[in-house]
């Protein structure tokens, strides 16, 4: 049974509806920490002669799902009373039931149901485990019991976690089953799929691959492209980005928005290499033309080139220790394209943040201010990267993985020189404020900007 929340009115049926979930970046940070710790433990065990490493599975990501979670939550006395018209379950003369029911529990579809559930599970985690939510992401919790640590992330009714001991994992699952009931709590084993993302641990290479083969297959089938020939690139190499000045076709717009929405989810989760193409498509969601529909289909066909391709996190010292130690360390890349927007004089910026070998965040952004030079556009991208790095470094510092200075790779020599405050001139005076912002991050040790050749800059 669900509630028709579309008929709810603010102030009459509910007061507050906002709720939070674990961010995509937090999920990837958890995955990176998991494989990093698991890889270290496996290497130590193998060095001592142990061949069976199954006893270290507690360090892998686990997940549990609570079925019909919202129905567990009582309607708060602070919320307005809500009466629900019941369906007529007895076939006969009447088309409507003459009775209404006073809501005592939350139902899926209710405007405030997700908010009430978030507060309920937050209280449960705090009371049962003394869990501490992160300031950086209030839906990620750190639990410390008897010297052992468990990290958990909450995405509505899906809880993902890993811990430093098998006993703490078992206790965590048992407490959920005791409170919610054995039949309502499913999972509890090493995760194989979470939020439509496939998790694949490799015990030999000590890696974790995140991919979306099921979702990509479903996406292509939804738009009749399951048998289409895959394309080599997300957009044609010679594509010319043109705005549609014609009238709005509502059916076409709805179709295009569904295509772009699916592609954005893919780019955000496991397919960062399509971000540039998806960003270009997303600028035309209001008035798409038939050409834009063709380009969106072209991008979807590109995702079918290898549906098993995804992000690979590493746990081996062979990979993370060469050419320098990168385990549990953030590495970033930044770039910009002066006058990259075809409809205006704005530049495009790209930032990439990697952790344990895989990108946890990649964004292609249209800069809000028009840059007057290449250095200006590059400096604006560095500012945006600095903001994104603050979330990641704060997240890891709260977890106990101290981030001293994050290395940022930039291919513009002038920008690298200006970032440390070693060079100021009248030529860069028009973006002095951006330069000062980056200088502060460098001088306080938050990041250090290094030059790298353009062909090695993944941004």
Secondary structure, DSSP 8 states (H G I E B T S, - for coil): ----GGG--BTTTBS--------HHHHHHHHHHHHHHHHHHHHHHHHTT----GGGGGGS-EEEEETTGGGGSB--TTS---EEE----S-SS-SS-S-EEE--B--TT-TTHHHHHHHHHHHHHHHHH--EE-SS-TTEEEEEETTEEEEEEEETTEEEEEES-HHHHHHHHHHHHHHH-TTTEEEEEE-SEETTEEEEEETTTTEEEEE-HHHHHHHHHHTT-TTS---SSSS-TT-------S---HHHHHHHHHHHHHHHHHHHHT-GGGHHHHHHHHTTSSS--HHHHHHHHHHHHHHTS-TT--EEEE--HHHHTSSS--TT-EEEEEEEETT--TTSS--EEEEEEEETTEEEEEEEEE-SS--SSHHHHHHHHHHHHHHHHHHHHHHHHHHT-----EEEEES-HHHHHHHTT----GGGGGGHHHHHHHHHHHHTTSEEEEE--GGG---
